[in-house]
């Protein structure tokens, strides 16, 4: 009974005798039952209903990452009735309260509460034990992101990094418990949400150290460890580093994940795998599936940026423009120089995107990151640049320069089998020319240039923009549906289905259903 939603519980309460003495007696019984059943959400909701906010705040702070709602949930309805301005001295409850709206447009009252609470927490973080200061800064950073305070977020994160650096390898790390770990995960989640995936992984690595102290006691269900490992895995795949561990089991069963952070990070990990394999449609499918389950996909700008790139490679300018606009709305990054610019060539990748959309697009990574001694910071972008240099040299008929650029790319490829997707800019003949020279480069086979034939020249083909209905028909065709079955599923007439199907064949320049699916797959549609 106690795992039913709040509406049902309220109906039960109303059906009981109305005398307040009996209702007051019932509250402790519900709390006791929730404690016995390990239902912290019910316990917090009941404490809030009973106006025992101090106890609710204490309990929520112990497991803030574990219990935060992603959007409106029936269990949290009692909290939704409280104005955010009443919660500025209760950061955990305010953090939960600010997530209860599925809409990106924040109310002025919520923004004001986030700003006020963030400043209070920043002041508290000036003194105290290291872990207490990290906890205060974790909430302050989340509130700065919510309020869109870019410079303040950078300042707060810089302060947190100094504290975290002092904690790594120190005796103070032994003082960390469940609350400290949960607040670290909140910080990692918030920083990833801001689009700064590399700093997020730095925090996750400290969380991994904490988990090693008592894996079972600190993470009895294994969910915390899995989240930490997914963030670290994403960092390795995104930057083109070697795989840190066997990832297949970690990424399996993504359909059962329920936290937004878990969904997005897992989808991004799977996306990089298929992107490196040259399967742009499959790569985008992971991001599309995650977006469909999120209350607010634009709250994850790095995912919107990658969907922009996927749309470019699939030659869908309409989707490209929509996703780059979503990225610009969601990110706090600004065009021009950015914090991680000296460490990688990612600015050149963003410049390419800017030329495609006709305006300056900001690069992700506005928070500072630290390069590890003896390790290349971002092999992926270096690899892409070397391939492009080889292609430009080939076009300029400079075979020695092609050989040198490919040799530099080979030096990076043992770290990970990086994708040659940038050669979508090359013609099939140019790919053949690069492969011929690569045969003369020691280790040239590691570049897997033969994969480029799958998509060579795709960025020079005429763009193919499909309407939402045409995409729906295409999905049904892939499942083998007949015209009547599609009409029933789409709530339209059979003639309407035939109309959309005819448009599909005209746009893809095919005459048969089997050819239609083949052509769509080649274009990544």
N, C-alpha and C positions, 0 to 999 in steps of 0.2 A: 504493500500500500504506500509506503513512504517513498517510493521512487516514481509515483505518479507526478504529473506536473502541478504547478501551483494553482491553476484554475480548478482542478479536480479537488485539491485539498481544501480550497476555499468553499467549494460547494459542500463538502463534508462538514466543515466547520459551521456553515450556516444551517445545516440540517440538525445540528446539535442544540441543546437548550441554550437560549440566548443570554443567560446570566453571565456577566463578565467574570465572576468568581470562577465559574467552571471553565471559561476560556483561558483564564490565567493558569488554572491547574493543568490545562491541556498542553500549553506551550512547553513546560519542562518535560512532559512525557514525550513529546515529539522530539525535543532535543536529545533526550536520553536514548530514544530509539535510533535516532540518526547516528549518535556516537557509537552505539552498539553495532550498527550495520556499516559503519565506516563511510557514511554518506555526508561528506563535508559540505556539499552544496546545499542539501536540505537543512543542515545545521545552521549554515550562514543565513540562508533565506529566512529561517524561523527566528533567528536572533534579530535580524533586521525588522521583521514584522513585529517583534516584541519591543522594538526601539532600544535594543541592547547593542548599539553600534560599536562600542569599545570592544566588546567580546567578539563581535563579528569581524572587526578590523584585525584583531590579534590572530584569529584563526585564519583569515584570508592571507595575511602576510606570510604565514608559515608555508603556504602552498600557492603563491600568487600565479606562477606560470602554469601550474597544474590545473587550476580552477577557473582562470579567466574565461569569460564567455567570448565567443567570436562575434555574436550579434544577439538580437533579442531572443531570449529563451524564457519559457514560462516560469522556470524556477526563480528567475531574477526579477520578476515583475514588481515585487515589493521594493526593490532597490530603484527601479525605474520611476517610482512615484516620488522620489526624493530629488530635490534640486541639486545639481552639481555644486553650487555655491555653498551648500551646507556640508560638503564633504572635503573641503580643502585641507582640513587637518587630519584626514583619513585617506592617505594616498592609495592604499590597496582598494578600498571601496570606491574611491573616485576613478581609479583605473578601470575597474569593472563597469562602473556607471557610464563612462565615456564610450565603452564598446557596445552599449546596448542599442545603438541605432545602426541599422544597416546602410544608412545613407552617408555619402562622403561629405555633403554639405553640413558643416558643424554649426550649431546654434551659437549666437554671440555669448549666451550665458555659459555654455560648455567651454568655449575658448577662454573666457574670462576666468573660470574656475581653474582650468589647466594652467594658465599663466600665474595665477595667484599661488596655487599649490607648488608649482615648480620653483618659484622664488623662495618660498618658505623652506623647501627641501634643500635648495642650493645653499642657503644660510646654515642649515643644520649640518650639511656635509663639510663645513669648514673645520670642524673639530670632531673628536670622538675616535673610537676604535676604527681600524681600516675597513672591516667588513660592514660596520654600520654606515660609514661614509659611502662605500660602494652601493649599498642598498638605497640610500637616499638619492644618490646620483642616478641610479637606474630608473627610479620613478620620475625624477626631474627631467631626464632625457626623453622618456616616453611622453611627458606632458609638453615638452618643447616641440617634439615632432607633431603632436596633435594640433598644437597652436600654430604650426608653420613657422616657428622661430629658428631660422637657419643658423644665424651667427651664434645665438645662444646655445643651440644644440652642439655646434662645433666646440664651443668653449667648455661646456659641461662634459662632453666626451673626452676632450683633452685632459681634463682633470681626472676623469675616471681611468684613463689609460695609465696615468702616472701611478695611481693607487694599485691598479692591477699589476703593473710591472713590478712594483715593490712586493706584492703578494706572491708572485711566481717564485717557487723555490724557497720561500721563507718559512720560518716556523709558524707564522700567523696562519698559514693555510690549514694547519691542523685544527684551528679553532672553528672552521667552517662546518655548519650543520645543514639540515634540510632547508631552513629558511634562506640561508646565504646562497645555497645552490639554486633554489627556485628564483631568487632575485637575479642571479647571474644569467639564468636562462631567459628571464624577462628582458634583460639588457641585450642579450644576443638576438632575441626575436625582434626587439625594437630596432636595433641597428640594421638587421637584415631587411626589415620592413622599409627602412629609409632608403634602401638601395645600396648600402655600403656592405657588400657581402664579405670582403676581405677582413675588415675590422671585426665583423661579426664572428668570423672563424677564429680570430685571435682570442676573443672572449670564450668561445666554445672550447678552446684548448685548455684554458684555465679551469673551466667547468669539468673537463675530463680529468684533470689532476685531482680536483676535489672528489670526484666520484671514485677514484682509486682508493681513497681513504677507507671507504665502507660501502662497496657497491650495492650490497643487499639492503643495508639499513637506510641508505640515502635514496635508493631507487628500487623499491621492492617490486614494482611492475615493469621495470625496464624501459619505461617511456622516456625518462629524462636522458638516459644513455643513448637511446636511439636518435633523439633529436640532436644531441651533441654530435654524434657520429655523422648524421646526415649533413649538418652544416659544414663539418670538416671535409667530408667527401665532395660536397658541392664546390668548396674552395679549390680543391685539387683539380677537379674536372674543369671548372671555369677558367682556371689559370693555365691549364695544360701540364700539371704536375703528375707524377706517378700516382697510381691508385694507393691510398694509404692502408686499405684492407679489402677483404672480399666483400663486395657490395650487393651481390644478388639477393641474399636473404633480407638485407636491410631495406631494400627498395621494393620488396614484394608486398602485395596486399595493400597498395596505396588507397584502394577504394574503401578501406575500413578506417582510414585516418579521419579524425574529426577536428583537430586543431588547424586553424588557418596556416600557421607557420609550418607545421609538418607537411600539409598538402603542397604548399608552394615550394618548399625546399626539395621535397621528393620529386615533384614534377620537373623542377629545374635540373636535377641530377639526371633524370631519364632523358630530358631534352638534349643535354650535352652528349650523351651516349649516341643517340640517333643522329644528331647534327654532325658529329664527327664521322659517322658512317655514311653521310651523304643522303640520308633519308629525311628531307625537309618536311614532308607531310607528316611523318610519324613524330618528328620532333615537335612540330606545332600541335599535334593532337594531344600530347601530354599537357601542354600549357592551356589548351582550350578546355580540356576536361577539368583541370584545376580551377580555371576561371569560372566555369559553370557552377561550381560548388561554393564559391566564395560569396559572401554578402557584398563585398566591395573589392573587386579585382584591382581597381585603380589605386588602392591603398598599398599595392606592391609594385612600385614603379619599375623595378628591375625586370619583373616578368613582362610588363607592358613593353619595355625596350626590346626584350628578346622576341616578343611577338611581332614587333616592328621589323626586325631583321628576318624573321621567318616569312613574313608577308613579302618582303623584297625578293627573297630567293624563290618564292612561289609565284612571283610576277603578279601580285595583287595590289596595285597602287591604292585602291580604295581602302582596303584593310590597313595597308601601311600608313596612310595618312591618319586613319582613325586611331591606330595604336600609338603612333608617335605623339598625337595630341593628348591621349590618355597618359602617356609617360610624362609629358610636360606638365600636365595638371597635377600629377601625383608627386613628382620629385621636388626636392628642395635644391637640387643642383642648378647651377647657373652657367650659361655659355661662357667660354673663355677658360682661363687657367683653373686647374682643380688640384686638390691636395695630392692625389696619387700620380699626377702627370710625370714627375721626374723618374718614376719607378717603372713605367711601362709605355708601350706605343699605343695604348687604347685611344688616345686623343686622335690618332690618324684614322682609326676605325669610325669614330664619331664624326670626323670631318667628312668621310665618305657618305655617311648617312645624311649629313647636313646638305651636301651637294644634291643628293637624291630628292630631298623634300623642299629644297629651295630656301632654307633658313637655318640659322645656327641652332643646333641641337646640343644641349648640355651633356657632358660626359658624366657617367656615374662616378662615385668615389670622391665625394666632397669631404669625407672624414679622413684624417691621417691614418696611414698604415705603416708597418715596419717591415723592411726587407730582412730576410733571414741571412746571416753570414754564409757565404759559400753557395748560395742557391739563387738562381735567376728568378726574379720576382714574378714575371708574367710570361712564361715561354710561349703561350698561345699567341699573343699579339706579335711577339718577335717572329714566330713561325709564319704568320699571315703576311707580315711585312716582307720577309725573305722571299716567299712565293710570289708576291706581287712584283718585287724587284726582278726576280727571274723572268716573269712574264714581260715586263717592260723592256728588259734587256734583249729578250728574244725578238720582240717587235722592232727593236733598234738594230737587229742583226749583230749582236755582240755576244758570241757564244762563250767567250771566256768569263764575261760577267755573269752569264746564266749559270755556268758551272760553279762559280764562286758563291752565288746566292743559294743555289741548291745545296751546296756543301754545308753552308751555315744552317739551312733548314734541317739537314740530316743530323747535325749535332744536337738539335733539340728533340727530334722525334723519339729517341729511346726512352725519354721520360714518360711518354704516353703516345698512343697512336692518334695523332692529331688529324683533324679533318682537313681536306683540301678544298673546302667549299668555296674559298675565294676564287677558285678557277672557274666558277660559273661565269666570270667575266671573260674567260678565254674561249676561243672557237675550238671545235674538235681538232682542227689542224694544228692549232697552237699547243694543245695538250699533247698531241703526238710528238711535236717538236721538243717539248720539255721532257717527255719520257725518253726520247732518244738520247738527249744529253745526260739525263739522270743515270742512264745505264753506265756512263763513264765515271760517275761519282761514286767513290767507295761508300757502300751502304745506301745507295740511291733507292734500292727497292723498298727501304723502310718508309719512304714517303707515300707509298700507295697511290701514285699518280694515276694508275689505271682507273681508280674510282671516279676520277674527274670526268670520265667519258659519260657517266650517268647523267650529268647535268651541265656539261660544257656548253657554253653559249646561251644558257637559259635566261641570263639577264639581258640578252640582246633580242630575245623573241618579243613579238608584240604582246603586251600585257593582256591577261584574261581575267576580267572582273565578272564574277557571277553574283546574281542576286541571291538573297536569303532563300527564296523558294527554289531556285535552281540548285543551290547547294543541298537543300533538303531532298530534292528529287535524286540528286547524285548519291547521297547517303543511302537512300532506299534502294537504288539500283545496285549498289554494292552488296546489299543484303539479299538480292535476288527477288525483290518485290515486283509484283505485276502492277499494271496501271490501276486496276480496281482497288488493289490492296493499298497502293500509294494514296489514291483518292480518299479512301476511308481513313487512313492514318493522318492525312493533312486536312481533313474536313473540307475538301474541295471536290469539284466534279472531275470525271475522267477526262473530259475535254481540256480542263485546265491543266491537268497533269501532262497531257500530250503537248500542250502549248509550251510548257516549261522544258519538256524533254526535247522538243524541236529546237528551242533556243540554245540548249546545251550543245546539241550536235552542230548547230551553225557556228557557235563560238569556238568549238574545238575542232571544227573542220573535219568531221567524220560522218559516216553514213550508217554505221551499224552499232548496236548496243555494246558488243564486245570491244570494238575499237574505241568507243566512248570512254570506257573505264580505263583502258590502257593509256589513252591520251591524257586523261585526268591525272593518273598516277605519275606520268612523266612530268607534268607541270606542277606536281605537288598540291593538287586541288583536293 
